[in-house]
Amino acid sequence: MTYETVSSFAQSWGLVYLVILFAGALVYALWPGAQKKFDDAAHIPFKEDR
């Protein structure tokens, strides 16, 4: 394996990997069941210390 081969493989499949990872994160963030979890996390700074 040469550097050019490894570099070409990493550039092409690395892009595919990052696109899939981004799509997964987007689906996770926009999933309807996750809304309550994100709303609870958004209000953490406003909770009073006890």
C-alpha positions in Angstrom: 0.0 0.0 0.0 1.3 3.4 -0.9 0.6 6.7 0.6 -1.5 7.7 -2.4 -3.7 4.6 -2.1 -4.3 5.1 1.6 -4.9 8.8 1.2 -7.4 8.3 -1.6 -9.2 5.6 0.4 -9.4 7.9 3.5 -10.6 10.9 1.5 -13.4 9.0 -0.2 -14.6 6.7 2.6 -13.9 9.3 5.3 -16.4 11.6 3.6 -19.0 8.9 3.4 -18.4 8.1 7.1 -18.8 11.7 8.1 -22.0 12.2 6.1 -23.5 9.1 7.7 -22.4 10.3 11.1 -24.0 13.8 10.5 -27.2 12.2 9.2 -27.4 10.0 12.3 -26.9 13.0 14.6 -29.5 15.0 12.7 -32.0 12.1 13.0 -31.3 11.8 16.7 -31.7 15.6 17.3 -35.0 15.8 15.4 -36.6 12.5 16.6 -39.9 13.4 18.2 -39.3 11.3 21.3 -36.2 13.2 22.2 -37.9 16.5 22.7 -38.6 16.1 26.4 -34.9 15.2 27.0 -33.7 18.2 25.2 -36.2 20.5 26.9 -35.1 19.2 30.3 -31.5 19.8 29.4 -32.2 23.3 28.1 -33.7 24.3 31.5 -30.9 23.0 33.7 -29.2 26.5 34.0 -32.5 28.0 35.3 -33.1 25.5 38.1 -32.4 26.8 41.5 -29.5 25.3 43.6 -30.6 23.5 46.7 
